[in-house]
Amino acid sequence: MSRRNPPTSSGAPGRILIAVHDASGLHHSEPSTEAPIAALLGDPEATVWVDLIAPSPAQVEAVGHTLGLHALVVEDILEGNQRPKLEVTDGVIHIVLFAMSDGGRTVVNEVDIVLGLGFLLTVHGEAWDPRISHHLRGGLAPVMARGSDHLLWAICDDIVDGYFPFVDRVGETIDSIQDAVLAGATTDTLDALFLVKRELIEVRRSAGPTRDVFSQLTNRDLGLIDADEVIYFRDVYDHAIRLADELDNDRELAASTLDVYLTQVNNGLSVIMKRLTGVTVILAGIGAVAGVFGMSEAGTAINGGELGGFWAVTAVIVALAAGAALVLRRIDWI
């Protein structure tokens, strides 16, 4: 089952990680307060990355004030429970995406990203770490040397690529459920199918609008993103389109698997009804003949006081019943 993690904590202070790339190279710091951030923004040649990990509302407000963010942007970050979106407010780009961690239980982590002139702000919970992404694990310097917009691409590309292992796992799970349904429909199979459908709905709600976010990034004239960087975001856009298509395919496969399950149940019911109908035909025939000739002489016949007519009728009934059973067996009704 999947769940969402908010980008901020309820009140306890979080961590502030700052990375700066300037003419002298890459510098890291983890200040206890947000005060040093203002001093880092004065160099027009520097790229500043401020990473807030499970921050308190007070930290978000203080960092937002230091970076000159509009109050609505700060409010959206604090509110959480957003949908993937892109908004341009007061010259900064605010992007909301959802990173996925899949360790047996799918967890969707909200990530707020703000791109400004010379800086990038990320706000997220502790469950997601952008520094272990495939673009950044080799080092921040090569990425940050190309500017904050390239750093934005590196983070966004990793978030979108992180959905594909989930899509692959769901596809394999649906295949195994389909095999189980064809082998025999059970309630356990139905429970597993509904679990997959719930995960797909949750992930699709978090990942589906991502395609629109990158459509805007690649088609709108956003001054904060260099023209040479647009091609990188187009690649992410292509991945987002493929992701949406695969999620839709998995959803259709899950729905068709449910249809197959219901068909299997109905077929099993039809087989049972055929068996009952065949048994009814045999017993009804015996009852009809027995009702016509009567059974009042059965005791006398058993004691030898009755002529052979009773036994002849009994033999005919048994023969007819056996013949009916043979015919029904040949047509697979019993």
FIKEKOL-104035 format. One record per residue (C-alpha): x, y, z; chain. Coordinates in steps of 0.25 Angstrom, whole numbers. Example, Ala and Ser with C-alpha at 12.3 -4.5 7.8 and 13.67 -1.06 7.14 Angstrom:
2
[[49, -18, 31], 'A'] [[55, -4, 29], 'A'] 
***
This chain:
334
[[0, 0, 0], 'A'] [[5, 14, -3], 'A'] [[5, 26, 5], 'A'] [[10, 41, 4], 'A'] [[21, 48, 12], 'A'] [[20, 63, 14], 'A'] [[31, 72, 11], 'A'] [[32, 79, 25], 'A'] [[31, 74, 39], 'A'] [[21, 77, 50], 'A'] [[30, 87, 57], 'A'] [[44, 81, 61], 'A'] [[55, 88, 53], 'A'] [[61, 81, 41], 'A'] [[74, 81, 35], 'A'] [[79, 92, 25], 'A'] [[90, 87, 15], 'A'] [[96, 98, 6], 'A'] [[105, 95, -6], 'A'] [[112, 106, -13], 'A'] [[119, 106, -26], 'A'] [[127, 118, -30], 'A'] [[141, 122, -36], 'A'] [[148, 115, -25], 'A'] [[141, 102, -26], 'A'] [[130, 94, -18], 'A'] [[127, 98, -4], 'A'] [[118, 90, 6], 'A'] [[112, 95, 19], 'A'] [[102, 91, 29], 'A'] [[98, 104, 37], 'A'] [[90, 103, 49], 'A'] [[82, 115, 45], 'A'] [[78, 121, 31], 'A'] [[86, 134, 33], 'A'] [[98, 130, 24], 'A'] [[89, 128, 12], 'A'] [[88, 143, 10], 'A'] [[103, 145, 9], 'A'] [[104, 134, -1], 'A'] [[94, 141, -11], 'A'] [[103, 153, -14], 'A'] [[112, 146, -24], 'A'] [[106, 146, -38], 'A'] [[116, 135, -43], 'A'] [[112, 126, -31], 'A'] [[102, 115, -32], 'A'] [[95, 113, -18], 'A'] [[87, 100, -14], 'A'] [[79, 101, -1], 'A'] [[74, 88, 3], 'A'] [[63, 88, 14], 'A'] [[61, 74, 20], 'A'] [[48, 72, 28], 'A'] [[49, 87, 33], 'A'] [[40, 93, 43], 'A'] [[30, 104, 38], 'A'] [[39, 115, 44], 'A'] [[51, 110, 36], 'A'] [[43, 110, 23], 'A'] [[38, 124, 26], 'A'] [[52, 129, 30], 'A'] [[59, 123, 17], 'A'] [[47, 128, 9], 'A'] [[49, 142, 14], 'A'] [[64, 142, 12], 'A'] [[62, 137, -3], 'A'] [[52, 147, -5], 'A'] [[41, 137, -8], 'A'] [[26, 142, -10], 'A'] [[17, 139, 2], 'A'] [[9, 130, -6], 'A'] [[21, 121, -10], 'A'] [[24, 119, 5], 'A'] [[10, 116, 8], 'A'] [[9, 105, -3], 'A'] [[22, 99, 3], 'A'] [[16, 99, 17], 'A'] [[3, 94, 13], 'A'] [[7, 81, 6], 'A'] [[-2, 71, 0], 'A'] [[0, 78, -14], 'A'] [[-1, 72, -27], 'A'] [[10, 73, -37], 'A'] [[10, 87, -43], 'A'] [[19, 98, -48], 'A'] [[16, 113, -44], 'A'] [[24, 125, -47], 'A'] [[23, 136, -36], 'A'] [[31, 148, -35], 'A'] [[42, 143, -44], 'A'] [[44, 130, -38], 'A'] [[39, 116, -43], 'A'] [[32, 107, -32], 'A'] [[31, 93, -36], 'A'] [[24, 82, -28], 'A'] [[28, 67, -31], 'A'] [[27, 54, -24], 'A'] [[39, 45, -22], 'A'] [[36, 30, -20], 'A'] [[43, 21, -10], 'A'] [[39, 6, -12], 'A'] [[44, -3, -1], 'A'] [[33, -13, -1], 'A'] [[23, -2, 3], 'A'] [[22, 9, -7], 'A'] [[24, 23, -1], 'A'] [[22, 36, -9], 'A'] [[30, 48, -4], 'A'] [[26, 62, -7], 'A'] [[37, 71, -12], 'A'] [[36, 86, -14], 'A'] [[47, 92, -23], 'A'] [[49, 107, -25], 'A'] [[58, 112, -36], 'A'] [[62, 126, -35], 'A'] [[74, 135, -40], 'A'] [[86, 128, -36], 'A'] [[80, 118, -26], 'A'] [[72, 106, -25], 'A'] [[63, 103, -12], 'A'] [[58, 88, -9], 'A'] [[49, 85, 2], 'A'] [[46, 70, 5], 'A'] [[45, 60, 16], 'A'] [[56, 51, 22], 'A'] [[51, 39, 14], 'A'] [[57, 44, 1], 'A'] [[71, 48, -2], 'A'] [[74, 56, -15], 'A'] [[89, 54, -13], 'A'] [[89, 39, -16], 'A'] [[82, 41, -29], 'A'] [[90, 35, -41], 'A'] [[94, 49, -46], 'A'] [[99, 55, -33], 'A'] [[105, 42, -26], 'A'] [[118, 45, -34], 'A'] [[119, 59, -29], 'A'] [[112, 72, -29], 'A'] [[123, 80, -35], 'A'] [[121, 76, -50], 'A'] [[106, 78, -49], 'A'] [[106, 91, -41], 'A'] [[117, 97, -50], 'A'] [[106, 98, -61], 'A'] [[97, 106, -53], 'A'] [[85, 104, -44], 'A'] [[76, 101, -56], 'A'] [[85, 89, -59], 'A'] [[84, 85, -44], 'A'] [[69, 86, -46], 'A'] [[69, 76, -58], 'A'] [[78, 66, -50], 'A'] [[68, 65, -38], 'A'] [[55, 65, -47], 'A'] [[61, 54, -56], 'A'] [[64, 45, -44], 'A'] [[50, 47, -39], 'A'] [[44, 43, -52], 'A'] [[53, 31, -54], 'A'] [[50, 27, -40], 'A'] [[36, 23, -44], 'A'] [[40, 13, -54], 'A'] [[44, 2, -44], 'A'] [[30, 3, -38], 'A'] [[24, 2, -52], 'A'] [[32, -11, -55], 'A'] [[29, -17, -42], 'A'] [[14, -15, -44], 'A'] [[15, -20, -58], 'A'] [[21, -33, -52], 'A'] [[11, -34, -41], 'A'] [[-1, -33, -51], 'A'] [[5, -44, -59], 'A'] [[6, -53, -47], 'A'] [[-8, -50, -43], 'A'] [[-13, -53, -57], 'A'] [[-6, -66, -57], 'A'] [[-13, -69, -43], 'A'] [[-26, -65, -48], 'A'] [[-25, -74, -60], 'A'] [[-21, -85, -51], 'A'] [[-33, -83, -41], 'A'] [[-40, -71, -36], 'A'] [[-38, -69, -21], 'A'] [[-41, -58, -11], 'A'] [[-26, -56, -8], 'A'] [[-24, -53, -23], 'A'] [[-35, -43, -23], 'A'] [[-29, -36, -10], 'A'] [[-15, -36, -17], 'A'] [[-22, -30, -30], 'A'] [[-29, -19, -22], 'A'] [[-16, -15, -15], 'A'] [[-9, -13, -28], 'A'] [[-21, -5, -33], 'A'] [[-20, 4, -20], 'A'] [[-5, 6, -22], 'A'] [[-7, 10, -37], 'A'] [[-18, 20, -34], 'A'] [[-9, 27, -23], 'A'] [[4, 27, -32], 'A'] [[-4, 32, -44], 'A'] [[-10, 43, -36], 'A'] [[4, 47, -32], 'A'] [[12, 44, -45], 'A'] [[1, 47, -56], 'A'] [[2, 62, -56], 'A'] [[17, 62, -56], 'A'] [[16, 62, -71], 'A'] [[9, 75, -71], 'A'] [[20, 81, -62], 'A'] [[31, 78, -72], 'A'] [[22, 82, -84], 'A'] [[22, 96, -78], 'A'] [[37, 95, -75], 'A'] [[40, 92, -90], 'A'] [[29, 100, -97], 'A'] [[29, 113, -88], 'A'] [[39, 124, -89], 'A'] [[45, 124, -75], 'A'] [[57, 133, -74], 'A'] [[63, 125, -62], 'A'] [[65, 113, -71], 'A'] [[76, 115, -81], 'A'] [[72, 111, -96], 'A'] [[83, 101, -96], 'A'] [[77, 94, -84], 'A'] [[63, 92, -90], 'A'] [[68, 80, -98], 'A'] [[70, 73, -85], 'A'] [[57, 76, -80], 'A'] [[51, 71, -93], 'A'] [[57, 57, -90], 'A'] [[50, 57, -76], 'A'] [[37, 61, -83], 'A'] [[39, 49, -92], 'A'] [[41, 40, -80], 'A'] [[29, 46, -73], 'A'] [[20, 43, -85], 'A'] [[25, 29, -86], 'A'] [[22, 28, -71], 'A'] [[8, 32, -72], 'A'] [[6, 22, -84], 'A'] [[11, 11, -76], 'A'] [[3, 15, -63], 'A'] [[-9, 15, -72], 'A'] [[-6, 1, -78], 'A'] [[-4, -5, -64], 'A'] [[-17, 1, -60], 'A'] [[-24, -5, -72], 'A'] [[-17, -18, -70], 'A'] [[-22, -18, -55], 'A'] [[-36, -15, -60], 'A'] [[-36, -26, -70], 'A'] [[-30, -36, -60], 'A'] [[-42, -33, -51], 'A'] [[-51, -36, -63], 'A'] [[-45, -49, -65], 'A'] [[-46, -52, -50], 'A'] [[-61, -49, -51], 'A'] [[-62, -58, -63], 'A'] [[-55, -69, -56], 'A'] [[-65, -68, -45], 'A'] [[-77, -68, -54], 'A'] [[-71, -80, -62], 'A'] [[-69, -88, -49], 'A'] [[-84, -84, -45], 'A'] [[-89, -89, -59], 'A'] [[-81, -102, -57], 'A'] [[-88, -104, -43], 'A'] [[-102, -101, -49], 'A'] [[-99, -111, -60], 'A'] [[-96, -122, -50], 'A'] [[-108, -119, -42], 'A'] [[-117, -119, -54], 'A'] [[-111, -132, -59], 'A'] [[-114, -139, -45], 'A'] [[-128, -132, -45], 'A'] [[-131, -139, -59], 'A'] [[-127, -152, -54], 'A'] [[-135, -151, -41], 'A'] [[-147, -145, -47], 'A'] [[-148, -156, -57], 'A'] [[-147, -167, -46], 'A'] [[-158, -159, -38], 'A'] [[-167, -158, -50], 'A'] [[-167, -173, -53], 'A'] [[-168, -177, -39], 'A'] [[-180, -167, -37], 'A'] [[-187, -173, -49], 'A'] [[-186, -188, -44], 'A'] [[-186, -185, -29], 'A'] [[-178, -191, -18], 'A'] [[-189, -197, -10], 'A'] [[-185, -211, -14], 'A'] [[-170, -210, -11], 'A'] [[-171, -217, 2], 'A'] [[-179, -228, -4], 'A'] [[-170, -230, -16], 'A'] [[-158, -230, -6], 'A'] [[-165, -241, 2], 'A'] [[-167, -249, -11], 'A'] [[-182, -247, -11], 'A'] [[-183, -239, -24], 'A'] [[-181, -243, -38], 'A'] [[-169, -239, -47], 'A'] [[-176, -226, -52], 'A'] [[-170, -218, -40], 'A'] [[-156, -223, -43], 'A'] [[-158, -220, -58], 'A'] [[-162, -206, -55], 'A'] [[-151, -204, -46], 'A'] [[-141, -209, -56], 'A'] [[-146, -200, -66], 'A'] [[-145, -188, -57], 'A'] [[-130, -192, -54], 'A'] [[-127, -194, -68], 'A'] [[-133, -180, -72], 'A'] [[-126, -173, -61], 'A'] [[-113, -180, -65], 'A'] [[-115, -176, -80], 'A'] [[-118, -162, -75], 'A'] [[-105, -161, -67], 'A'] [[-97, -167, -79], 'A'] [[-103, -156, -88], 'A'] [[-101, -145, -78], 'A'] [[-86, -150, -76], 'A'] [[-83, -150, -90], 'A'] [[-88, -135, -92], 'A'] [[-80, -132, -79], 'A'] [[-92, -128, -71], 'A'] [[-88, -137, -59], 'A'] 
***
